[in-house]
Structure formats: C-alpha cells, structure tokens
C-alpha cells in the first residue's frame, strides 16, 4: 500500500516536471519518453539475458 | 508532421542511425559467431538466438556504459574544471555551481521555469542535478548488464574449453571484465580530451559545439 502510494507520487512528480513550466509540446515529450524506454528496455533486456543464461 | 520532423531532426537522425548500427552489429556479430563456430566444429545458431545471447549483450552494453560514463564525467568535470580557449569550457571566472540568479532557480526563476526549479528545497536540489543522476543511473545499469552478460559469456567459454567456471564476484575482479571495460573508457577519455583542445584552434561553421569561425583562439566558453 505504502509502496503503491510512493510510486503514484513519483509518477505525478515526473509528470509535473515533464509538463510543467510551459513545456507543453507533445512531440518533445514523446521523443524524450522514446529514448528513456530504449535505454531502460536495453539495460533490463541484457541484464535478464546475462542472468538467465548463467 | 513536417514541423515535427524539423523540430526533432537531431534526435530522429540519431535514433535512426542508432537502430541501423545496432542491426548491423547484430548481423556482423552473428556472421562472425557462426564463422568461428564452423572453424571449431560447433553448432551454428540463428540470428534470433544470437541477439538473445550474452555475447551480443556484452558487446552492446560495454559500449553503452562507456558512452554514459563519458557524458556524465564531462558534465561533472566542466562544472569546476576549465580549458582556456575551448567552447566546451565555461568562461575562466565561472568555475563552480554558479549563483541562483544565473541558474534561474527559486526567487530568480522565470514564469516559464520548470516547477521544480521554482519551488526551492530538496526538489530544486534534486532537479538541479537530475541530468547527472539519470546519466549516472544509465551508466551503472549498463555497466551491471555488461558485467552479467560478460560473466555468462566467460563461463560458457570456460565450459567449452573444459576450464573452471567462476563466481560473479570473481568475474568482477577478472582481466576479462577490466579489459573489456577499460578498452572502452580509454577511447572515450581520449575523444573528449582531444575534442576540448582541438576546438580551441579549429572551427565548424554553424555548429553549437564550435566557436564562431572568426572568434579568437583564446576566447573561452563561447559557442557558435
């Protein structure tokens, strides 16, 4: 329950950073999110491969 | 759509050549793997199997970690360290984290400043270092991924040659891990250091990474 609330709060705060201060260009957000997803997915993918083949 | 492409052309261009280079690496790596397997009389594998192998993972991750370390260190070093004449350096009297006014935070924030730059306290502190923190996390994450894929690839080779497998912690102290790590680090440090120095005397017209073509050699911290 506490962890859920913590994650929700974190998501809200990240949204605030991305949307806040007049930075409302949707494509700019989409590009940033795409790059973040590539990085997180790449790191997780290869970590899991390394660990699961051991 | 046209303006989307124009306004995001830098990241779209690098996204496209990143995906092409990654695909090229996978194909070339797969061919090399199978050529070596043929020479040793081992079983050939499919491209799909190769891109899910630790061998491919290690090759990709060791380059990722070094790139993020390079950017992270460069960002951190240029807060305090200077290079006279370089557009990559700050002006010679600007070393340090700079004043709130110059950084437009808290009371000096503008109407359109991000909320976390305006509010002060821990949120502004965190946001003031957020780029470094995220680059650092990507560096640590990809270095970890390099270590586990490298460990698995190393042990697979040991099994092939009837050698002894080693624990993860032993692998972290091994020559295999540090050779793969440092061969990437040295090239990144060389590239950054030489770029900062070459940009004192050389120019690229129109690039924000260079000084204006007519700027004097001893002008520091000016971008074109």
Interface residues (C-beta under 8 A of the other chain):
Chain A: X13 X16 X17 X20 X21 X22 X23 X25 X27 X28 X31 X34 X35 X38 X39 X40 X42 X43 X45 X46 X47 X49 X50 X51 X53 X54
Chain B: X4 X7 X8 X11 X12 X15 X18 X52 X53 X54 X57 X58 X60 X61 X64 X111 X112 X113 X114 X115 X116 X117 X118 X123 X127 X130 X138 X141 X142 X144 X145 X146 X147 X148 X149 X150 X151 X152 X155 X156
